Amino acid sequence: MTLSHEQVRTLLVSLRFTRDRELTCDEWLEDLSTYLEATPTEKLGETFQLVREHLDLCSDCREEIAMMVMALCLSSE
């Protein structure tokens, strides 16, 4: 199997951001309600560092949280 230059670049960028401890999608989902209820300042704190890092690397979870935030905004109107 041969990777394209773009695939290699994407892989190298992802590897650059890996950590010794990362959240799985299931772990991230467990923390999601707490994250959504946190203030913007709390979200920047160390408590949510793993959540933010997971969102930086996982497009599926980024899409999921975007849909949830949109739903929350629509329900508050």
The first five atom37 places (N, CA, C, CB, O) and aatype in JSON, in Angstrom:
{
  "aatype": [12, 16, 10, 15, 8, 6, 5, 19, 1, 16, 10, 10, 19, 15, 10, 1, 13, 16, 1, 3, 1, 6, 10, 16, 4, 3, 6, 17, 10, 6, 3, 10, 15, 16, 18, 10, 6, 0, 16, 14, 16, 6, 11, 10, 7, 6, 16, 13, 5, 10, 19, 1, 6, 8, 10, 3, 10, 4, 15, 3, 4, 1, 6, 6, 9, 0, 12, 12, 19, 12, 0, 10, 4, 10, 15, 15, 6],
  "atom_mask": [
    [1, 1, 1, 1, 1],
    [1, 1, 1, 1, 1],
    [1, 1, 1, 1, 1],
    [1, 1, 1, 1, 1],
    [1, 1, 1, 1, 1],
    [1, 1, 1, 1, 1],
    [1, 1, 1, 1, 1],
    [1, 1, 1, 1, 1],
    [1, 1, 1, 1, 1],
    [1, 1, 1, 1, 1],
    [1, 1, 1, 1, 1],
    [1, 1, 1, 1, 1],
    [1, 1, 1, 1, 1],
    [1, 1, 1, 1, 1],
    [1, 1, 1, 1, 1],
    [1, 1, 1, 1, 1],
    [1, 1, 1, 1, 1],
    [1, 1, 1, 1, 1],
    [1, 1, 1, 1, 1],
    [1, 1, 1, 1, 1],
    [1, 1, 1, 1, 1],
    [1, 1, 1, 1, 1],
    [1, 1, 1, 1, 1],
    [1, 1, 1, 1, 1],
    [1, 1, 1, 1, 1],
    [1, 1, 1, 1, 1],
    [1, 1, 1, 1, 1],
    [1, 1, 1, 1, 1],
    [1, 1, 1, 1, 1],
    [1, 1, 1, 1, 1],
    [1, 1, 1, 1, 1],
    [1, 1, 1, 1, 1],
    [1, 1, 1, 1, 1],
    [1, 1, 1, 1, 1],
    [1, 1, 1, 1, 1],
    [1, 1, 1, 1, 1],
    [1, 1, 1, 1, 1],
    [1, 1, 1, 1, 1],
    [1, 1, 1, 1, 1],
    [1, 1, 1, 1, 1],
    [1, 1, 1, 1, 1],
    [1, 1, 1, 1, 1],
    [1, 1, 1, 1, 1],
    [1, 1, 1, 1, 1],
    [1, 1, 1, 0, 1],
    [1, 1, 1, 1, 1],
    [1, 1, 1, 1, 1],
    [1, 1, 1, 1, 1],
    [1, 1, 1, 1, 1],
    [1, 1, 1, 1, 1],
    [1, 1, 1, 1, 1],
    [1, 1, 1, 1, 1],
    [1, 1, 1, 1, 1],
    [1, 1, 1, 1, 1],
    [1, 1, 1, 1, 1],
    [1, 1, 1, 1, 1],
    [1, 1, 1, 1, 1],
    [1, 1, 1, 1, 1],
    [1, 1, 1, 1, 1],
    [1, 1, 1, 1, 1],
    [1, 1, 1, 1, 1],
    [1, 1, 1, 1, 1],
    [1, 1, 1, 1, 1],
    [1, 1, 1, 1, 1],
    [1, 1, 1, 1, 1],
    [1, 1, 1, 1, 1],
    [1, 1, 1, 1, 1],
    [1, 1, 1, 1, 1],
    [1, 1, 1, 1, 1],
    [1, 1, 1, 1, 1],
    [1, 1, 1, 1, 1],
    [1, 1, 1, 1, 1],
    [1, 1, 1, 1, 1],
    [1, 1, 1, 1, 1],
    [1, 1, 1, 1, 1],
    [1, 1, 1, 1, 1],
    [1, 1, 1, 1, 1]
  ],
  "atom_positions": [
    [[0.85, -1.17, 0.0], [0.0, 0.0, 0.0], [0.9, 1.24, 0.0], [-0.97, 0.0, 1.23], [1.81, 1.36, 0.82]],
    [[0.63, 2.13, -0.9], [1.39, 3.37, -1.02], [0.54, 4.53, -0.56], [1.88, 3.58, -2.47], [-0.63, 4.66, -0.95]],
    [[1.13, 5.38, 0.27], [0.43, 6.56, 0.75], [0.76, 7.76, -0.13], [0.79, 6.86, 2.22], [1.88, 7.9, -0.62]],
    [[-0.22, 8.6, -0.32], [0.01, 9.84, -1.06], [0.79, 10.81, -0.18], [-1.34, 10.47, -1.53], [0.9, 10.62, 1.04]],
    [[1.33, 11.84, -0.79], [2.06, 12.85, -0.02], [1.15, 13.5, 1.02], [2.64, 13.92, -0.95], [1.58, 13.77, 2.14]],
    [[-0.09, 13.75, 0.65], [-1.06, 14.36, 1.58], [-1.34, 13.43, 2.76], [-2.37, 14.7, 0.85], [-1.43, 13.89, 3.9]],
    [[-1.47, 12.14, 2.51], [-1.71, 11.18, 3.59], [-0.52, 11.11, 4.53], [-2.01, 9.79, 3.01], [-0.7, 11.04, 5.75]],
    [[0.68, 11.14, 3.99], [1.89, 11.12, 4.82], [1.95, 12.39, 5.67], [3.16, 10.98, 3.94], [2.27, 12.33, 6.86]],
    [[1.66, 13.52, 5.06], [1.68, 14.78, 5.79], [0.67, 14.77, 6.93], [1.39, 15.95, 4.84], [0.98, 15.18, 8.05]],
    [[-0.54, 14.31, 6.65], [-1.58, 14.23, 7.67], [-1.15, 13.31, 8.81], [-2.9, 13.73, 7.06], [-1.36, 13.62, 9.98]],
    [[-0.56, 12.19, 8.47], [-0.08, 11.25, 9.48], [1.01, 11.88, 10.35], [0.44, 9.97, 8.81], [0.99, 11.72, 11.57]],
    [[1.95, 12.57, 9.74], [3.03, 13.2, 10.49], [2.51, 14.31, 11.41], [4.07, 13.78, 9.53], [2.99, 14.45, 12.54]],
    [[1.55, 15.07, 10.93], [0.95, 16.11, 11.78], [0.25, 15.48, 12.97], [-0.04, 16.99, 10.96], [0.37, 15.96, 14.1]],
    [[-0.48, 14.41, 12.73], [-1.18, 13.72, 13.82], [-0.19, 13.15, 14.82], [-2.07, 12.6, 13.26], [-0.41, 13.24, 16.03]],
    [[0.88, 12.56, 14.33], [1.89, 12.0, 15.23], [2.55, 13.07, 16.09], [2.94, 11.27, 14.43], [2.89, 12.83, 17.24]],
    [[2.72, 14.23, 15.53], [3.34, 15.35, 16.25], [2.54, 15.74, 17.48], [3.5, 16.55, 15.34], [3.11, 16.2, 18.47]],
    [[1.24, 15.55, 17.43], [0.37, 15.98, 18.52], [-0.02, 14.84, 19.46], [-0.87, 16.62, 17.96], [-0.85, 15.06, 20.36]],
    [[0.53, 13.66, 19.3], [0.18, 12.56, 20.19], [0.79, 12.79, 21.57], [0.65, 11.22, 19.62], [1.82, 13.45, 21.71]],
    [[0.15, 12.24, 22.58], [0.58, 12.37, 23.97], [0.65, 10.98, 24.59], [-0.39, 13.3, 24.78], [0.1, 10.02, 24.06]],
    [[1.33, 10.9, 25.74], [1.38, 9.63, 26.47], [-0.01, 9.22, 26.93], [2.32, 9.75, 27.68], [-0.34, 8.03, 26.96]],
    [[-0.83, 10.19, 27.29], [-2.2, 9.92, 27.75], [-3.15, 10.7, 26.87], [-2.39, 10.31, 29.25], [-3.1, 11.92, 26.8]],
    [[-4.02, 9.98, 26.19], [-5.05, 10.59, 25.35], [-6.39, 9.96, 25.68], [-4.72, 10.42, 23.83], [-6.46, 8.83, 26.15]],
    [[-7.44, 10.71, 25.43], [-8.79, 10.18, 25.62], [-9.21, 9.39, 24.39], [-9.79, 11.32, 25.89], [-8.9, 9.76, 23.26]],
    [[-9.92, 8.3, 24.62], [-10.59, 7.62, 23.53], [-11.89, 8.37, 23.25], [-10.86, 6.1, 23.86], [-12.29, 9.23, 24.04]],
    [[-12.54, 8.05, 22.17], [-13.83, 8.68, 21.87], [-14.84, 8.38, 22.97], [-14.37, 8.21, 20.5], [-15.63, 9.26, 23.34]],
    [[-14.84, 7.16, 23.5], [-15.78, 6.81, 24.57], [-15.49, 7.61, 25.84], [-15.7, 5.31, 24.88], [-16.42, 8.08, 26.5]],
    [[-14.21, 7.79, 26.19], [-13.86, 8.58, 27.37], [-14.25, 10.03, 27.16], [-12.35, 8.47, 27.66], [-14.75, 10.68, 28.08]],
    [[-14.02, 10.53, 25.97], [-14.38, 11.91, 25.64], [-15.89, 12.09, 25.8], [-13.94, 12.27, 24.21], [-16.35, 13.09, 26.36]],
    [[-16.65, 11.13, 25.3], [-18.1, 11.21, 25.38], [-18.58, 11.24, 26.83], [-18.74, 10.04, 24.63], [-19.56, 11.92, 27.15]],
    [[-17.9, 10.5, 27.71], [-18.26, 10.51, 29.13], [-18.1, 11.89, 29.74], [-17.41, 9.5, 29.89], [-18.87, 12.27, 30.63]],
    [[-17.11, 12.66, 29.29], [-16.83, 13.99, 29.82], [-17.57, 15.1, 29.08], [-15.34, 14.26, 29.76], [-17.48, 16.27, 29.46]],
    [[-18.3, 14.76, 28.05], [-18.9, 15.77, 27.18], [-19.89, 16.68, 27.89], [-19.59, 15.1, 26.04], [-19.83, 17.89, 27.72]],
    [[-20.78, 16.13, 28.68], [-21.79, 16.99, 29.32], [-21.13, 17.98, 30.28], [-22.83, 16.13, 30.09], [-21.54, 19.13, 30.35]],
    [[-20.12, 17.54, 31.0], [-19.39, 18.44, 31.89], [-18.69, 19.53, 31.08], [-18.36, 17.66, 32.73], [-18.68, 20.7, 31.48]],
    [[-18.12, 19.15, 29.95], [-17.44, 20.12, 29.08], [-18.41, 21.15, 28.53], [-16.73, 19.4, 27.93], [-18.12, 22.35, 28.53]],
    [[-19.56, 20.69, 28.07], [-20.55, 21.61, 27.49], [-21.1, 22.59, 28.53], [-21.71, 20.82, 26.88], [-21.45, 23.72, 28.19]],
    [[-21.17, 22.16, 29.79], [-21.7, 23.02, 30.84], [-20.64, 23.95, 31.43], [-22.31, 22.17, 31.94], [-20.98, 24.87, 32.19]],
    [[-19.38, 23.73, 31.1], [-18.3, 24.55, 31.66], [-18.3, 25.94, 31.03], [-16.95, 23.86, 31.44], [-18.74, 26.13, 29.9]],
    [[-17.79, 26.89, 31.78], [-17.63, 28.25, 31.25], [-16.45, 28.27, 30.29], [-17.43, 29.28, 32.41], [-15.6, 27.38, 30.34]],
    [[-16.38, 29.26, 29.42], [-15.23, 29.35, 28.51], [-13.89, 29.35, 29.25], [-15.34, 30.61, 27.67], [-12.92, 28.74, 28.78]],
    [[-13.83, 30.01, 30.39], [-12.58, 30.03, 31.17], [-12.25, 28.64, 31.69], [-12.7, 31.02, 32.35], [-11.09, 28.23, 31.66]],
    [[-13.25, 27.92, 32.16], [-13.02, 26.55, 32.65], [-12.54, 25.65, 31.53], [-14.31, 25.97, 33.28], [-11.69, 24.78, 31.74]],
    [[-13.08, 25.84, 30.33], [-12.68, 25.01, 29.19], [-11.22, 25.21, 28.81], [-13.56, 25.31, 27.99], [-10.6, 24.32, 28.23]],
    [[-10.66, 26.36, 29.14], [-9.26, 26.63, 28.84], [-8.34, 26.06, 29.92], [-9.04, 28.12, 28.7], [-7.12, 26.01, 29.71]],
    [[-8.88, 25.64, 31.04], [-8.08, 25.16, 32.15], [-7.51, 23.77, 31.92], [0.0, 0.0, 0.0], [-7.84, 23.09, 30.95]],
    [[-6.66, 23.37, 32.84], [-5.97, 22.09, 32.75], [-6.93, 20.9, 32.8], [-4.96, 21.97, 33.87], [-6.66, 19.85, 32.21]],
    [[-8.05, 21.07, 33.5], [-9.02, 19.98, 33.64], [-9.5, 19.47, 32.28], [-10.22, 20.45, 34.46], [-9.7, 18.27, 32.11]],
    [[-9.67, 20.37, 31.34], [-10.2, 19.98, 30.03], [-9.14, 19.89, 28.95], [-11.26, 20.96, 29.61], [-9.46, 19.85, 27.76]],
    [[-7.87, 19.86, 29.34], [-6.79, 19.79, 28.35], [-6.92, 18.54, 27.47], [-5.43, 19.79, 29.05], [-6.77, 18.64, 26.26]],
    [[-7.18, 17.38, 28.07], [-7.31, 16.15, 27.29], [-8.52, 16.21, 26.35], [-7.43, 14.93, 28.21], [-8.48, 15.69, 25.24]],
    [[-9.6, 16.84, 26.82], [-10.79, 16.98, 25.98], [-10.46, 17.83, 24.76], [-11.97, 17.61, 26.78], [-10.8, 17.47, 23.63]],
    [[-9.79, 18.96, 24.98], [-9.42, 19.85, 23.87], [-8.47, 19.15, 22.91], [-8.78, 21.15, 24.41], [-8.62, 19.26, 21.69]],
    [[-7.5, 18.43, 23.45], [-6.54, 17.73, 22.58], [-7.24, 16.66, 21.75], [-5.43, 17.09, 23.42], [-6.92, 16.46, 20.58]],
    [[-8.21, 15.96, 22.36], [-8.96, 14.95, 21.61], [-9.74, 15.6, 20.48], [-9.92, 14.17, 22.55], [-9.76, 15.09, 19.36]],
    [[-10.36, 16.73, 20.76], [-11.12, 17.43, 19.72], [-10.2, 17.92, 18.6], [-11.88, 18.61, 20.32], [-10.61, 17.94, 17.43]],
    [[-8.98, 18.3, 18.94], [-8.03, 18.73, 17.91], [-7.68, 17.6, 16.95], [-6.76, 19.26, 18.57], [-7.41, 17.85, 15.77]],
    [[-7.69, 16.37, 17.46], [-7.25, 15.22, 16.65], [-8.38, 14.41, 16.04], [-6.4, 14.32, 17.48], [-8.16, 13.68, 15.07]],
    [[-9.58, 14.51, 16.58], [-10.67, 13.61, 16.17], [-11.78, 14.37, 15.44], [-11.24, 12.87, 17.39], [-12.57, 15.08, 16.07]],
    [[-11.84, 14.22, 14.14], [-12.85, 14.93, 13.36], [-14.26, 14.43, 13.67], [-12.56, 14.78, 11.87], [-15.21, 15.21, 13.6]],
    [[-14.41, 13.16, 14.0], [-15.74, 12.63, 14.33], [-16.31, 13.3, 15.58], [-15.69, 11.11, 14.53], [-17.48, 13.69, 15.61]],
    [[-15.48, 13.44, 16.6], [-15.94, 14.08, 17.84], [-16.14, 15.58, 17.66], [-14.95, 13.82, 18.98], [-17.03, 16.17, 18.27]],
    [[-15.3, 16.21, 16.83], [-15.51, 17.64, 16.53], [-16.86, 17.84, 15.87], [-14.39, 18.19, 15.62], [-17.59, 18.78, 16.2]],
    [[-17.19, 16.96, 14.93], [-18.48, 17.06, 14.24], [-19.63, 16.83, 15.22], [-18.56, 16.05, 13.08], [-20.65, 17.52, 15.17]],
    [[-19.46, 15.86, 16.11], [-20.51, 15.55, 17.08], [-20.75, 16.72, 18.03], [-20.14, 14.3, 17.88], [-21.9, 17.06, 18.3]],
    [[-19.69, 17.33, 18.53], [-19.88, 18.44, 19.46], [-20.45, 19.66, 18.73], [-18.54, 18.81, 20.14], [-21.24, 20.41, 19.32]],
    [[-20.09, 19.86, 17.49], [-20.65, 20.98, 16.72], [-22.16, 20.82, 16.57], [-19.99, 21.07, 15.32], [-22.91, 21.79, 16.7]],
    [[-22.61, 19.59, 16.3], [-24.06, 19.34, 16.18], [-24.76, 19.55, 17.51], [-24.32, 17.92, 15.66], [-25.87, 20.09, 17.55]],
    [[-24.12, 19.12, 18.61], [-24.74, 19.28, 19.92], [-24.82, 20.75, 20.33], [-23.95, 18.5, 20.98], [-25.84, 21.19, 20.87]],
    [[-23.78, 21.5, 20.07], [-23.8, 22.93, 20.37], [-24.88, 23.63, 19.55], [-22.42, 23.56, 20.09], [-25.58, 24.5, 20.07]],
    [[-25.02, 23.26, 18.28], [-26.05, 23.84, 17.44], [-27.44, 23.51, 17.99], [-25.92, 23.34, 16.0], [-28.32, 24.37, 18.02]],
    [[-27.64, 22.28, 18.42], [-28.92, 21.88, 18.99], [-29.21, 22.65, 20.27], [-28.94, 20.37, 19.25], [-30.35, 23.07, 20.5]],
    [[-28.2, 22.83, 21.12], [-28.38, 23.6, 22.35], [-28.74, 25.05, 22.05], [-27.12, 23.54, 23.2], [-29.6, 25.63, 22.72]],
    [[-28.09, 25.63, 21.04], [-28.4, 27.02, 20.67], [-29.81, 27.15, 20.15], [-27.42, 27.52, 19.63], [-30.52, 28.1, 20.48]],
    [[-30.23, 26.21, 19.33], [-31.59, 26.25, 18.78], [-32.64, 26.05, 19.86], [-31.76, 25.19, 17.69], [-33.7, 26.67, 19.82]],
    [[-32.34, 25.18, 20.84], [-33.34, 24.93, 21.89], [-33.46, 26.09, 22.87], [-32.97, 23.67, 22.66], [-34.47, 26.22, 23.56]],
    [[-32.43, 26.95, 22.93], [-32.5, 28.09, 23.85], [-33.16, 29.3, 23.22], [-31.12, 28.46, 24.32], [-33.36, 30.3, 23.9]],
    [[-33.49, 29.24, 21.95], [-34.15, 30.37, 21.27], [-35.62, 30.4, 21.55], [-33.92, 30.32, 19.78], [-36.33, 31.28, 21.06]]
  ]
}
